[in-house]
Amino acid sequence: MELVDLLRVGVRWGHALAAVVWVGGSLFYLLTLNPALALLGDFPERRALLGHIGRQFQEVVSLAVLIFVLTGVVLTVDRLTQPTVTVAYVLVLGVKIAFSLWMFWLAQQLRRHPGPAGGKGVTAQMRLGREWLQSPNLLLALGLVVYLLAEVLKVLFEGSIVGV
């Protein structure tokens, strides 16, 4: 195995680990932590605990996003310079990048405006639409789709190598 191959493995590992931290952490937060803390009711201690956990998680996610973006750029350049790259691969990669950018934007929006979408002159239907488009659930769903697209890319790339 050459040094370039070892670097590729390291970059792929870093990219996958960053995705696992963000998406896995979000799954834990949504499916385990929130329901467990909901049993405590709406006490000031619960809100303080959630705030502290949220700040800690945000630090981890910020680092994961940085690693995710840097390794993603390296992986994109590496794969697109391969002679076996297909149009299908490029299209799926474009969708994955678009969804990833949407995730990053949504995470920023949730960090800046954690409360429900509202305001004067906003109808209930508009508020529901905003809440759906800016919800942590959508962030998690996008993360799972991006993870799925990564697996599709792997299959497409491996298929293009076998076909050579």
Secondary structure, DSSP 8 states (H G I E B T S, - for coil): --HHHHHHHHHHHHHHHHHIIIIIHHHHIIIIIHHHHHTT-S-HHHHHHHHHHHHHHHHHHHHHHHHHHHHHHHHHHHHHTSTT--HHHHHHHHHHHHHHHHHHHHHHHHHH--S----TT--HHHHHHHHHHT-HHHHHHHHHHHHHHHHHHHHHHHHHHHT-
